[in-house]
């Protein structure tokens, strides 16, 4: 066996989800529960019935052009800037595999962050470090922290906006500061922006884009979260043409091409301007969940996008969020994810998702509050 695999820990997110019992409230797994657009899937299936064959390695050229024009990022607006991938996770893998050399380069991950980024780096033999965004300031993106953490080895910076697990959006002013700090450097690092939740902003203004400010930006995205199509496994990597060509070679070696049926469904969604169709649903869900958290007196971070919020663990629970999360599931009947799964800066917090029904969100908040109160009264973690 590859010895590197032994050093890569299991997913706390999946482990907690696997322990869920009948009657538990699931605020853990970040999977949309809305039904997908059935008409789109039916039309794609009918198309595939006439012949579902290999497509070009990078994906259908017309769809790649549609994706590029839809986002219209400065310098990334042609088909040559797009590779269609098996979900955004493959896009993240391609980006890291393409631009980082094992033993030479390092990846800087803005945390709290989805643990996949650093695990891929570990698998590839690439060093990684985290840049902590503190919870006491709401986990807001701070460009100066990222710039101060750079080293001569930093080849790739990874950030997610809207963030998983925090739901925070990196402001344009901070992204501009990051770009100003990176551009004068000799051989500036690439920045990979994970845009899995780009369409699900909770306010009125769309998510600011680093790709319009910094030419060495790579973008990973997918239909999984925006359109409740996690099983379709259709994503994309946007990158400067030379990087994209190299990434496509990696993609070809690993997967040949993304599913042509999935590509057809994606084309119908893009052409119908349907990527933001679920935004209002999550805005309404957040209104319900926020009211429930406040009614129970729970401290939380206000998200600006996606469908997660961080809930602070009180008193003795904060020291060991992993144990608190397992006890919350076993004793309190709620699945939530410990902040430690996303980096040390999230210790003392739980990531909770508000994809559940309105009734479950209210009940989940009430159960958390009762569990917290019992634990604090007992003066013990859990």
URTA-V424630 format. One record per pair of residues at least 12 apart in sequence whose ideal C-beta (glycine too) atoms are under 8 Angstrom apart, sorted by the first residue. I is the first residue (numbers start at 1). GAP is how many residues later the second one is. If there is no record, write none. Layout:
<<I;GAP> <I;GAP>>
This chain:
<<4;118> <4;119> <4;121> <5;118> <7;115> <8;111> <8;114> <8;115> <9;110> <11;104> <11;330> <12;103> <12;310> <12;313> <12;325> <12;326> <12;328> <12;329> <13;15> <13;16> <13;17> <13;324> <13;328> <16;12> <16;309> <16;310> <16;313> <16;319> <16;320> <16;321> <17;12> <17;318> <19;307> <19;310> <19;311> <19;316> <20;309> <20;315> <21;312> <23;310> <24;305> <24;309> <24;310> <24;311> <25;308> <25;309> <25;310> <25;331> <25;335> <25;338> <25;339> <25;342> <26;309> <26;327> <26;330> <26;334> <27;307> <27;308> <27;309> <27;325> <27;326> <27;327> <27;329> <27;334> <27;337> <28;307> <28;308> <28;309> <28;323> <28;324> <28;325> <29;306> <29;324> <30;134> <30;195> <30;277> <30;278> <30;323> <30;325> <31;199> <31;324> <32;192> <32;193> <32;196> <32;198> <32;246> <32;275> <32;323> <33;195> <33;322> <33;323> <33;324> <34;194> <34;244> <34;247> <35;193> <36;191> <36;192> <36;193> <36;196> <37;190> <37;232> <37;237> <37;240> <40;225> <40;228> <40;229> <40;232> <40;234> <41;224> <43;221> <43;222> <43;225> <44;217> <44;218> <44;220> <44;221> <44;224> <45;216> <47;214> <47;217> <48;212> <48;213> <48;216> <52;208> <52;209> <53;207> <54;202> <54;203> <54;206> <55;202> <55;203> <55;205> <55;208> <56;201> <57;191> <57;194> <57;195> <57;199> <57;200> <58;24> <58;25> <58;26> <58;186> <58;190> <58;193> <58;199> <59;23> <59;24> <59;25> <59;177> <59;198> <59;199> <59;204> <60;24> <60;200> <60;203> <60;207> <61;18> <62;17> <62;205> <63;21> <63;200> <63;203> <63;204> <63;207> <64;15> <64;18> <64;19> <64;20> <65;13> <65;14> <65;17> <66;201> <66;204> <66;205> <67;15> <67;17> <67;169> <67;171> <67;199> <67;203> <68;13> <68;14> <68;170> <70;200> <70;205> <71;138> <71;140> <71;148> <71;167> <73;136> <73;138> <73;139> <73;144> <73;146> <73;165> <74;137> <74;138> <74;141> <75;136> <75;140> <75;165> <76;135> <76;141> <76;143> <76;162> <76;163> <76;164> <78;163> <80;161> <80;164> <80;165> <81;157> <81;158> <81;159> <81;160> <81;163> <82;154> <82;155> <82;156> <82;162> <83;153> <83;154> <83;156> <83;161> <83;164> <83;165> <83;168> <84;150> <84;151> <84;152> <84;173> <84;174> <84;179> <84;182> <85;135> <85;137> <85;149> <85;150> <85;151> <85;152> <85;166> <85;170> <85;173> <86;147> <86;148> <86;149> <86;169> <86;172> <86;173> <87;135> <87;137> <87;146> <87;147> <87;148> <88;106> <88;107> <88;108> <88;132> <88;133> <88;134> <88;136> <88;147> <88;148> <89;27> <89;146> <90;145> <90;161> <90;164> <90;165> <91;129> <91;130> <91;131> <91;144> <91;145> <91;146> <92;24> <92;25> <92;28> <92;66> <92;100> <92;102> <92;128> <93;27> <94;143> <94;153> <94;156> <94;157> <95;61> <95;95> <95;97> <95;123> <95;125> <95;142> <95;144> <95;152> <96;21> <96;24> <96;25> <96;28> <96;30> <96;60> <96;96> <97;27> <97;150> <97;153> <98;145> <98;148> <98;149> <98;152> <99;56> <99;57> <99;91> <99;119> <99;144> <100;21> <100;24> <100;26> <100;55> <100;56> <101;25> <101;54> <102;22> <102;23> <102;24> <103;22> <104;49> <104;51> <105;21> <105;22> <105;48> <105;49> <105;50> <105;51> <106;20> <106;21> <106;22> <106;23> <106;45> <106;47> <106;48> <106;49> <107;14> <107;19> <107;20> <107;21> <107;22> <107;47> <107;48> <107;49> <107;50> <107;51> <108;20> <108;21> <108;22> <108;23> <108;38> <108;41> <108;42> <108;46> <108;48> <108;49> <108;50> <108;81> <109;19> <109;20> <109;21> <109;22> <109;48> <109;49> <109;50> <109;234> <110;20> <110;21> <110;23> <110;31> <110;36> <110;47> <110;48> <110;49> <110;50> <111;19> <111;20> <111;21> <111;22> <111;231> <111;232> <111;233> <111;234> <111;235> <112;21> <112;27> <112;51> <112;53> <112;54> <112;198> <112;227> <112;230> <112;231> <112;233> <112;234> <113;17> <113;45> <113;46> <113;47> <113;50> <113;51> <113;229> <113;230> <114;46> <114;50> <114;51> <114;80> <114;228> <115;226> <115;227> <117;41> <117;77> <118;12> <127;26> <129;20> <130;213> <130;214> <130;215> <131;14> <131;15> <131;18> <132;13> <132;211> <132;212> <132;213> <133;12> <133;33> <133;35> <133;212> <134;211> <135;166> <135;175> <135;177> <135;204> <135;210> <135;211> <135;213> <135;214> <138;30> <138;163> <138;164> <139;24> <139;27> <139;29> <139;162> <139;171> <139;206> <139;207> <140;28> <140;31> <141;18> <141;20> <141;22> <141;27> <141;28> <141;29> <141;30> <141;33> <141;34> <142;32> <143;31> <143;32> <143;34> <143;35> <143;38> <144;33> <146;13> <146;32> <147;30> <147;31> <147;34> <147;35> <150;35> <150;39> <154;35> <155;34> <155;35> <156;33> <156;34> <156;35> <156;36> <157;32> <157;33> <157;34> <157;35> <158;33> <158;34> <158;36> <159;32> <159;33> <159;34> <159;35> <159;51> <160;33> <160;34> <160;35> <160;36> <160;37> <161;32> <161;33> <161;34> <161;37> <161;46> <161;47> <161;144> <162;35> <162;36> <162;38> <162;39> <162;45> <162;141> <162;142> <162;143> <162;144> <163;34> <163;142> <163;143> <164;30> <164;32> <164;33> <164;142> <164;144> <164;178> <165;143> <165;145> <165;172> <165;174> <165;176> <165;177> <165;181> <165;186> <166;135> <166;137> <166;142> <166;143> <166;144> <166;180> <167;35> <167;134> <167;135> <167;136> <167;137> <167;138> <167;139> <167;140> <167;141> <167;142> <167;143> <168;133> <168;135> <168;136> <168;137> <169;32> <169;38> <169;39> <169;135> <169;136> <170;38> <170;40> <171;37> <172;36> <172;41> <175;33> <175;34> <175;35> <175;38> <175;39> <176;37> <178;13> <178;32> <178;36> <179;31> <179;34> <179;35> <182;32> <182;34> <183;31> <188;28> <189;27> <190;26> <190;27> <190;28> <190;53> <191;19> <191;23> <191;25> <191;26> <191;27> <192;25> <192;26> <192;27> <192;28> <193;16> <193;17> <193;18> <193;24> <193;25> <193;26> <193;27> <194;26> <195;12> <195;24> <195;25> <195;26> <196;24> <196;25> <196;26> <196;28> <196;29> <197;28> <197;29> <197;108> <197;109> <197;110> <198;23> <198;28> <198;107> <199;26> <199;27> <199;76> <199;77> <199;79> <199;80> <200;25> <200;26> <200;78> <200;79> <200;82> <200;105> <200;106> <200;107> <201;78> <201;103> <201;104> <202;80> <202;81> <202;84> <202;101> <202;102> <202;103> <203;101> <207;98> <211;27> <215;25> <216;24> <218;19> <218;20> <218;21> <218;25> <219;17> <219;18> <219;19> <219;20> <220;15> <220;16> <220;17> <221;14> <221;15> <221;17> <222;12> <222;13> <222;14> <223;12> <223;42> <223;43> <223;46> <223;52> <225;81> <225;82> <226;49> <226;50> <226;52> <227;42> <227;47> <227;48> <227;50> <227;51> <228;50> <229;36> <232;27> <232;30> <232;33> <232;34> <233;25> <233;26> <233;29> <234;24> <234;25> <234;28> <234;29> <234;31> <234;32> <235;23> <282;24> <282;25> <282;72> <282;73> <285;22> <285;69> <285;70> <285;73> <285;76> <286;17> <286;21> <286;23> <286;68> <288;66> <288;70> <288;73> <288;74> <289;20> <289;65> <289;72> <289;76> <290;12> <290;19> <292;69> <292;70> <292;72> <292;73> <292;74> <293;16> <293;18> <293;72> <295;70> <296;69> <296;70> <296;72> <296;73> <297;72> <298;13> <298;14> <298;67> <298;70> <298;71> <298;74> <299;12> <299;13> <299;15> <300;12> <301;48> <307;46> <307;47> <307;48> <308;43> <308;44> <308;45> <308;46> <309;42> <309;43> <309;45> <310;29> <310;36> <310;39> <310;40> <310;41> <310;42> <311;25> <311;38> <311;39> <311;41> <311;57> <312;36> <312;37> <313;35> <313;36> <313;37> <313;59> <314;58> <314;61> <314;62> <315;60> <315;61> <315;64> <316;59> <316;60> <316;63> <316;64> <316;65> <317;55> <317;58> <317;59> <317;64> <317;65> <318;29> <318;30> <319;29> <319;62> <320;61> <321;17> <321;18> <321;19> <321;25> <321;26> <321;27> <321;28> <321;29> <322;16> <322;18> <322;19> <323;58> <323;59> <324;14> <324;26> <324;51> <324;57> <324;58> <325;12> <325;13> <325;25> <326;56> <327;44> <327;48> <327;54> <327;55> <328;22> <328;40> <328;43> <328;54> <331;40> <331;51> <332;35> <332;36> <332;38> <332;39> <333;34> <334;30> <334;33> <334;34> <334;37> <336;14> <336;15> <336;16> <336;32> <337;13> <337;14> <337;15> <338;12> <338;13> <339;12> <350;18> <352;12>>
